[in-house]
Amino acid sequence: MNTPTFSFLENKEKRQYAVAWALRFAQNTPLDPSPYERALLTRFVDGNLTIDQVLEQLEQSPTEG
């Protein structure tokens, strides 16, 4: 999967802002991420994973429920 490169995700501060916004949006909804998903997001914010790698990890993880 090749997602386009987004300039708003080019540095840690921008990734952190985007993830914080998404977490606030999803809070107390079925979209609220699991601890595993939050760990992946932390690795993304820190620059240890690309968004494509996060998506790949999510696709490989067993579904909950």
N, C-alpha and C positions, 0 to 999 in steps of 0.2 A: 504494500500500500504506500503510495507516494503522495502525501499531502503537501500542499504548497507551503513554502516558507513564509511565515508571517513576521514582518518587522516588529510588530508589537510584542513578540516573544523573544527578541534578540538578546536581552540581558536578564540577569537574575531578578532585578527589581520589577521589570515588566512582567516576567512570568509569575512572580509572587503576587502582583496586583491582580492579574487575570485569574489565577487560581483562587485567591481570596474572594474575588467577586463571585466566581462560580460556586464556591462553598456556601457563601451567604445566600445565594439564589436557591440552592438545593436544600438548605437547612430545614429540618422538620418536614421533609417530603420524601416520597419513595426514592428520589434521586440522591439523597444524602449518602455520600460514599462510605463504604465499609472501612475498617482499619487498614486492610490490605490496600484498598484503593487510595486511601490517604497516604500510605507509605510510598506508593508509586508517584503520587503527586508531589510529595516532598522531594523525591529523587529527581523529578522533572524540574522543579523550581531550582534545585541546587545545580542543575546542569549535568547531572549524571545519566539522565535518560532523555531522549528526544520524545516528542509527543507520539511519533510513530512507534517507538519502543514501548511506551506506556500502553498504547492501544494493542500492540502485539501481546504484551503480558496479560492484559485483560482478556483477550480472546483465548489465551491458553489456560487461564485459570478456571477451575470448576465453578459452575454457577451455584449461587446460594439458594436455599429454599427448597 
